[in-house]
């Protein structure tokens, strides 16, 4: 399946703010993976897993500065990777929001 065919199959709500035709799955992998982890449905997850593979998804997610806590818990559990290995987890611990103090 081509990258364009993958893009056509994603849920419409994932990329409501951009033109799907402008998204390159390879060049914009971080953007696509984060959107699917935070807002995607099971079918969207299966699409990125099929296209990128779990190791690339995990490595990309490890580098994200922010990620919804539920998405972090999901990717950590599904990949059996400790949360502490994800930048979004350590970033939040080192940089708490002022209203949380």
PyMOL commands that set and color helices and strands:
alter all, ss='L'
color gray80, all
select helices_A, chain A and resi 3-9+12-15+20-22+29-39+42-52+54-62+69-79+83-85+87-94+98-100
alter helices_A, ss='H'
color red, helices_A
deselect
rebuild
show_as cartoon
